[in-house]
């Protein structure tokens, strides 16, 4: 990636935003982290945005993991119910 550090950071953020909108949260996190790493430290407002975006992607990722875990648990409970009538 060419350009000054802020331009590169903004490009990483934009890439992360595309991943985020597409539900590819792990890749979004990686892009936001790259933005944080290359952004000049005196650009506090931009850094704040990158950190907030990364936090939002982490939150979405955790939500999907939790949903998958709950779905698996529900399948186990349903399976137990089929094999043990009268047990809820």
C-alpha positions as CSV (number, residue, x, y, z in Angstrom):
1,X,0.0,0.0,0.0
2,X,1.4,3.4,-1.0
3,X,0.9,6.8,0.5
4,X,1.4,8.4,3.8
5,X,0.6,6.5,7.0
6,X,-2.8,8.1,7.5
7,X,-3.8,7.3,4.0
8,X,-2.8,3.7,4.5
9,X,-4.6,3.6,7.8
10,X,-7.8,4.9,6.2
11,X,-7.5,2.4,3.4
12,X,-7.3,-0.4,6.0
13,X,-10.3,1.0,7.8
14,X,-12.3,1.1,4.5
15,X,-11.3,-2.4,3.8
16,X,-12.4,-3.4,7.3
17,X,-15.8,-1.6,6.8
18,X,-16.4,-3.7,3.6
19,X,-15.6,-6.9,5.5
20,X,-17.8,-5.8,8.4
21,X,-20.8,-5.1,6.1
22,X,-20.3,-8.5,4.5
23,X,-20.3,-10.3,7.9
24,X,-16.6,-11.2,7.7
25,X,-15.8,-10.0,11.2
26,X,-12.5,-11.7,11.6
27,X,-11.1,-10.1,8.5
28,X,-12.6,-6.8,9.6
29,X,-10.8,-7.1,12.9
30,X,-7.6,-7.7,11.1
31,X,-8.0,-4.7,8.8
32,X,-8.9,-2.4,11.7
33,X,-5.9,-3.6,13.6
34,X,-3.7,-2.8,10.6
35,X,-5.2,0.6,10.6
36,X,-4.3,1.1,14.2
37,X,-0.8,-0.1,13.7
38,X,0.0,2.3,10.8
39,X,-2.0,5.3,11.9
40,X,0.1,8.2,13.3
41,X,-0.4,8.4,17.0
42,X,-1.2,12.1,16.9
43,X,-4.3,11.3,14.9
44,X,-6.3,10.5,18.0
45,X,-9.7,11.0,16.4
46,X,-8.9,8.5,13.6
47,X,-7.4,6.1,16.1
48,X,-10.5,6.3,18.2
49,X,-12.6,5.4,15.2
50,X,-10.4,2.4,14.3
51,X,-10.6,1.1,17.9
52,X,-14.4,1.6,18.0
53,X,-14.8,-0.2,14.7
54,X,-12.6,-3.1,15.9
55,X,-14.6,-3.3,19.1
56,X,-17.8,-3.5,17.1
57,X,-16.4,-6.3,14.9
58,X,-15.4,-8.2,18.0
59,X,-18.9,-7.7,19.5
60,X,-20.5,-9.1,16.3
61,X,-18.1,-12.0,16.2
62,X,-18.8,-12.9,19.8
63,X,-22.6,-12.7,19.1
64,X,-22.3,-15.2,16.2
65,X,-20.2,-17.6,18.4
66,X,-22.7,-17.4,21.2
67,X,-25.5,-18.0,18.8
68,X,-23.8,-21.0,17.4
69,X,-23.2,-22.3,20.9
70,X,-26.8,-21.8,21.8
71,X,-27.9,-23.5,18.6
72,X,-25.7,-26.5,19.4
73,X,-27.0,-26.6,23.0
74,X,-30.6,-26.5,21.7
75,X,-29.9,-29.4,19.4
76,X,-28.5,-31.5,22.3
77,X,-31.5,-30.6,24.4
78,X,-33.9,-31.6,21.6
79,X,-32.0,-34.9,21.1
80,X,-32.2,-35.7,24.8
81,X,-35.9,-35.0,24.7
82,X,-36.4,-37.4,21.9
83,X,-34.6,-40.2,23.9
84,X,-36.1,-39.4,27.3
85,X,-39.8,-38.7,26.9
86,X,-41.3,-36.7,29.8
87,X,-38.0,-35.0,30.5
88,X,-37.9,-31.3,29.6
